[in-house]
Structure formats: structure tokens, C-alpha cells
């Protein structure tokens, strides 16, 4: 019974910050693309914070809950916001800005959550501390963690992750075209790297260093 109660409490703490972090990450890709000339996301109705427009049953709900249940770092994804890079006024530099928008949004959310967490903890002993301030503190703490993980993981330089888009925009044109040929195999490569802990060995020290500062 206690295990079930603890698990439900963890879901209540992690659910809102996880969904918000994932959705805002995707929306900002489309928003920046719109500013740079591509209205694909707008026309497809994806420039909205309505979760129903973005939720992927597995990536936004099942996977984060399963990771939480297994006491592993919580991670997830939403339906990718469609962007037509060829419609950007400057496709190469535009790709860089659009790709970076998602992870940078998560970093901003992590910093804002860290500040809010420090404010919330000062009100824990107040009259509404146990009912409002303490749950809010734990939710903001969870928000710091999920946003740092999302930002750093997505910056891993492999297509179709945001870091891969950044690489394509920075590489010389010939090298960028060769690198882009890997995109159809990107998720398979990512699964192999995750299975062998290669990704974790690269990103975990970065995640831990940032989390130590913000938590």
C-alpha cells in the first residue's frame, strides 16, 4: 500500500512539469520557425500549449511513467512540431536557431524552476506550507531535473535530435550532406548507444554538473 501511495505521489509531482517541459520544448521549435519564415507549425495547429495537440501516448505518458516506476531518470517526448527548413529565410542559420530553441527553452525553464524552488522552500513553515509550498517545491525540483535532462539529451550531436540539426547547420556543406545521410538510422544508432551506456557517459557528467548548481 505504501509503495502504491508513494508511486502515485511521485506521479503527481512529476506529471505536470514533465508534460509542460516536453510541450514547450516542441512549441518553441515551431515559434522560432514562424519568426524565421516557416508557418508549417502554425498551419498545422501545433503552436498551442494545449497538451492534446502534442501528446504522444508512448513518449509523453507511458515512457515517463515507466521510467519513474523503475526509479530511472524521467525522460519523454511529444509529437515533433513540423518544420520545413527549406521555407526559412536562411535555411542553414535558421536550422541552427530552430533546433537550439527547444533545449534553450528547457534551460530557461530549469533556471526559473530553480529560482521558484528556492522561494517556495522559504514558505514551507507558513500556514499553507504543507498544503501548497511543499508540494510546489517538489514539483519545481522535478522541473529542474526534467528540463536539464531534456536540454542536454537533445543536444547530443545525432540526427534527428536537436544537437544533430545544430551539427548540420555548422558543418561545411559537403560534410553536412554526408552527416544528414545518417538520419534514417538515427534512432537505431541512438538505441545502440543507449544500450552500451555511451550516451550516458557523455551527457551524465554534464547533467549532474548543471543539476548540482540549480538544485
C-alpha angles and dihedrals in degrees: 000000000000091000091052092047091049091049092050090048090052091050091051090052097045103035102076098041092045096051092042093049093049095045097045089048090058096040091055091056089058094041094054090044089054091053089051096051109275116110096176093114092047093050091048092053095245100124091090136100090221102124092212090069093055111027117119108198094222102031100041101034118011100042098046091047091048092049090049091049090051091047091241127137108288114242136158148152141221131217105293113255107241115247126178102207092189089065094057114107089239106019097194100048090033091057089054093052095044093047093046093048095078099051092040089053089054091050090051090049090049092052092045090048091050091054092046091049091056091049093047094052091059089061098048092099092049126102093273095033101115093040101044117000098049097048089044090051092054092046092051090047089052089048091056091053098045094045094049091048092048093048098048097038092051091050091061103122099245129107131273089027118092091252089059091054089050090051092051091052093049102042122088110269096256093048091044091055091049091048091049090060087072094062097092087057095041099106092045090051089047092052091051091048091048092048091053092044090239094130093047092051089057103039104030095072089051093047092048093048093052093043091053089057096046102038 
